[in-house]
Amino acid sequence: YFVATVTETITQLVAYTTSVAGAGLTLVRLGVFAAAANGDLTLVASTVNDTALFAATFTRYPKVLQASWAKVAGQRYAIGELCVGTTRPSLLNVGNPSLAIQDTIFAQGPRVTGIVTGQTDLAGLYTSGQVQVTRVCPYIEMLR
């Protein structure tokens, strides 16, 4: 989650793999969601399915959005990825999965990071109740 500081048009998202590549992936998408005051998330930009993403370790993966998107300064957003398949890739993140104290920190509002499990594709809307606490905070860049 983040609050946009600049209004600009975004055309690509970039994610990075670390020590585990994806394998047997059947769906790989990146998405950006507008975060409402109550915590609900509405999909505002996304990539098409690309199962070739995340196939190698320690690699930068830029992906063009389906349509350019206007990020608005002051708006709160969430950004993330969905990988469905046999072996989930390890993506660069800014959280530390081994620090249990983050459960307490990340559960406080405003939400820093979250996870929705059991998905078969990116949904257009997730209610705040669907988003659970996670220690993982993926690092994903936005490019103009």
Residue pairs with C-beta under 8 A, 6 or more apart in sequence:
1 35
1 76
1 77
1 78
1 110
1 111
1 112
1 113
1 114
2 76
2 77
2 78
2 79
3 74
3 75
3 76
3 77
4 71
4 72
4 73
4 74
4 75
4 76
4 77
5 73
6 71
6 73
7 70
7 71
7 72
7 73
8 70
8 71
8 144
9 68
9 69
9 70
9 71
9 144
10 32
10 45
10 65
10 68
10 69
10 70
10 71
10 142
10 143
10 144
11 64
11 65
11 68
11 69
11 143
11 144
12 62
12 63
12 64
12 65
12 142
12 143
13 30
13 32
13 47
13 62
13 63
13 65
13 79
13 140
13 141
13 142
13 143
14 60
14 61
14 62
14 63
14 140
14 141
14 142
14 143
15 30
15 53
15 54
15 61
15 63
15 81
15 91
15 92
15 138
15 139
15 140
15 141
16 58
16 59
16 60
16 61
16 91
16 92
16 139
17 54
17 56
17 57
17 58
17 59
17 61
17 89
17 90
17 91
17 92
18 57
18 58
18 90
18 91
18 92
19 57
19 58
19 90
20 57
20 87
20 88
20 89
20 90
21 54
21 55
21 56
21 57
21 87
21 89
22 28
22 53
22 54
22 55
22 83
22 85
22 87
22 88
22 89
23 55
23 85
23 86
23 87
24 85
24 86
24 87
25 51
25 53
25 54
25 55
25 83
25 84
25 85
25 86
25 87
25 89
26 51
26 84
26 85
27 49
27 51
27 82
27 83
27 84
27 85
27 120
27 121
28 49
28 50
28 51
28 53
28 54
28 81
28 82
28 83
28 84
28 85
29 46
29 47
29 48
29 49
29 50
29 81
29 82
29 121
29 122
30 46
30 47
30 63
30 79
30 80
30 81
30 82
30 140
31 43
31 45
31 46
31 47
31 79
31 80
31 81
31 82
31 122
32 43
32 44
32 45
32 46
32 69
32 71
32 77
32 78
32 79
32 142
33 41
33 42
33 43
33 44
33 77
33 78
33 79
33 80
33 126
34 41
34 42
34 44
34 75
34 76
34 77
35 41
35 76
35 77
35 78
35 111
36 42
38 128
39 109
39 111
39 127
39 128
39 131
40 125
40 126
40 127
40 128
41 78
41 125
41 126
41 128
41 131
42 124
42 125
43 122
43 123
43 124
43 125
44 69
44 77
45 65
45 66
45 67
45 69
46 65
46 66
46 122
47 63
47 64
47 65
47 66
48 66
50 63
51 85
53 61
53 63
54 61
54 83
54 89
54 91
57 90
62 143
71 77
71 142
76 110
78 111
78 114
79 138
79 140
79 142
80 138
80 140
81 91
81 138
81 140
82 119
82 121
82 122
83 89
84 119
84 120
91 138
91 139
92 138
92 139
93 136
93 137
93 138
93 139
94 137
94 138
94 139
95 102
95 106
95 113
95 134
95 135
95 136
95 137
96 102
96 135
97 135
97 136
98 135
99 135
100 135
102 135
103 133
103 135
105 112
106 112
106 113
106 114
106 133
106 134
106 135
106 137
107 133
111 131
112 137
113 134
113 135
113 136
113 137
113 138
114 131
114 132
114 133
114 134
115 131
115 132
115 133
115 134
115 136
116 126
116 130
116 131
116 132
117 132
